Amino acid sequence: MVANYTDESIRTLDWKEHIRKRPGMYIGKLGDGSSQDDGIYVLIKEVLDNSIDEYMMGFGKQIDLTITENQVMVRDYGRGVPLGKLIDVASKMNTGAKYDSKVFKKSVGLNGVGIKAVNALSSQFQIVAFRENKSAKAIFQEGNLVENSSISDTAEKDGTQVLFQPDETVFGKYKFVSEYIESMLKNYVYLNTGLSIYYNGQRYFSRNGLVDLLNQNLDGPGKYPIVHLTGDDIELAFTHSNQYGEDYYSFVNGQHTTQGGTHLLAFKEAIVKTVRDFYKKEFDPSDIRGGIVAAISIKVEEPVFESQTKTKLGSKEMAPNGVSVRNFIMDFVKKNLDNYLHKNSETTEVLLNLIQEAEKERKAISSIKKIARDRAKKASLHNKKLRDCRVHYNSNADNKELSSIFITEGDSASGSITKSRNVNYQAVFSLKGKPLNTYGLTKRVVYENEEFNLLQAALNIEEGIENLRYHKVIIATDADVDGMHIRLLLITFFLQFFPELVRKGHLYILQTPLFRVRNKKETIYAYSEEEKQKAMAQLGRNPEITRFKGLGEISPDEFKHFINENIRLEPVLFKKDDSVSKMLEFYMGKNTPERQTFIIDNLRVELDQIA
């Protein structure tokens, strides 16, 4: 039956209804906080961006961020929102000062949308402006104004305070991951030297800009001193490291463009061209850029981003003079990097050796790469190692960022996940046997080892993670000793050859229940001993308890409850000052006695805590 299409079919939503009904248009995907690009972090960023814009215009050297459970408070010390426009700024779409380029020349928030989205998607939202010894406050619930205080006297310093709580009816159960917030704040201070951001009392500050950013993200010292070049509206820094692949951090007007864009493409092209011209040799781009760790920041008037979340720059020109982004960056790099190379002979010698070594390794494995690619294509056509998701077969499909792949062990586990998955967005890759320990091996093993070659092909990461086929790579192994070992071997593989996949927040561990607790009326799945005890207390006397020994024991009908919107994922994260090489050496190297002592000592601690 076809529904009638009449006048009554046409609806006009007000601003808050539209945002709440179509949040993806404004903040990207929702998520539960386990991914660094989930909506709750976009809300924080939207508020912080306004405070950062104040600093960039020369007002306020400090921003305070406080998060208590699920409530967020941001206080800056800029000029403060004009008191008479406080409600409009928080609740009228396409309202803001960013349209006047004289007030905010090169700001992040240009659409007059960001803070309205935060307001509409929050169960509680409060904004207070302090300006010239006067203040005004407005309080909203789900975007509806519930309190509007009159202008009053205040002794507070000028600035704006925003307090909000993301609405659980929109986001579901969520939690903030501090590592994601800390990473965001570090990027803000790297790009705004002299700015102090206090997160729950801890200060984030940078004196050396992008040099500090690289030092924070390098796994040990670079192969040569960091090349740091600055100019009007542009800053870049790079060196080469021991890692495989290419690792880039790109920014526009202080916004972390995680998906790159025209500026990053131009930078990568400019590096290759300048190096080729300097050495007068047509080196392969992969040999020049292999192992590079680089950051680029540019400022553009009225930048064009490809979405409201501003993760990819689409601008082709740089207002007001109309110079293209590509030409601006190409000219800057060609002139300044060429000068740097002429003045720093030690760096040029090291760089040349790195390129030549990369060329040798590339040629050494070129013969097996074709065989490996053919083998991967044949496997994908005739085997069932990869069960892909439908989103990749539709070039016009929306929400490709929702795609994920489960890496499983054994036929029973992969079978259960395959039968219960969402075929639109969830793929499954089945491992055969226990993976090889790749610590200390060269990238040749990726092509020579069938499992790793097929996994690399499935993920489409041979040329780097820019072409990563799935937004989330999820390791799904049993919670026993063998499963933990396989998990560790897979993490070692990614850290050894594709560390940026981990650093960029794409690698996760699937959390599955250890226990099923049920009576005749209700079933509760528990992920820990503590949750089991709570379930037993909730269900009353003598509930039936099942201990799952492996993923294969969980039926497809049950599994679908664990990999739907209620999926529990633990992100694989780098903590502050983590060193990949040191971690791999300790956990996967040949220091067996030292590792054995570590395990015994920590086991004693665990037993003491249980007792």
SULGI-V346850 format. One record per pair of residues at least 24 apart in sequence whose ideal C-beta (glycine too) atoms are under 6 Angstrom apart, sorted by the first residue. I is the first residue (numbers start at 1). J is the second residue. Records with the same first field share a line. If there is no record, write none. Layout:
# SULGI-V346850
I=J / J
This chain:
# SULGI-V346850
15=93
16=120 / 143
19=117 / 120
20=120
26=117 / 308
27=117
28=309
29=401
30=171
32=174
33=174 / 175 / 176 / 177
34=569 / 571
36=180 / 505
40=166 / 174
41=180
42=309
43=118 / 166
44=72
46=114 / 118
47=74 / 118 / 162
49=108 / 109
51=76
52=254
53=104 / 107
54=78
55=192 / 195
62=196
63=197
64=198
65=199
66=200
67=176
70=165
71=165
72=164
73=163
74=162
75=161
76=159 / 160
77=157 / 159
78=159
80=129 / 130 / 131 / 158 / 159 / 160
81=129 / 160
83=129 / 131 / 136 / 151
86=129 / 136 / 138
87=138
90=119 / 127
106=253 / 299 / 301
108=253 / 254 / 255
118=164
119=143
121=167 / 170
122=164 / 165 / 166 / 167
123=165 / 167
124=165
125=164
126=163
127=162
128=161
129=160
130=154 / 156 / 158 / 159
131=158
179=573
187=256
191=251 / 254 / 297
210=235 / 237 / 295
211=237
213=295
214=293
218=293
219=579 / 580 / 581
223=350 / 354
224=347 / 350
227=340
229=336
231=332
233=298 / 299
234=298 / 332
235=297
236=296
237=295
238=292 / 294
240=291 / 292 / 354
241=291 / 293
243=291 / 499
244=443 / 497
245=464 / 498 / 500
246=289 / 292 / 464
247=293 / 500
248=294
249=295
250=296
251=297
252=298 / 303 / 313
253=299
255=310
257=311 / 312 / 313
258=311
259=311 / 312
261=312 / 313
262=313 / 325
263=298 / 313 / 325
266=326 / 329
267=296 / 329
270=329 / 330 / 333
274=333 / 334 / 337 / 338
278=338 / 341
283=355
287=355 / 358 / 359
288=355
290=358
365=444 / 447
368=447
369=447
372=447 / 453
376=453 / 454 / 457
379=454
385=430 / 454
386=429 / 458
387=418 / 428
388=427
389=425 / 426 / 427
390=423 / 424
391=424 / 425
401=471
403=470 / 471
404=470 / 472 / 474
405=429 / 470 / 473
406=474 / 476
407=475
408=476
409=477 / 486
412=552
413=551 / 552
416=554 / 556 / 559
419=556
420=556 / 559 / 560
429=458
434=486
435=489
437=489 / 588
438=492 / 493 / 496
439=492 / 584 / 588
443=497
446=497
461=498
465=500 / 501
472=508
473=506 / 507
474=508 / 510
475=509
476=510
478=550 / 551
492=588
495=580
499=580
502=572
507=572
508=569 / 571
509=570
511=568 / 570
512=562
515=545 / 547
516=546
517=543 / 545
518=544
519=543
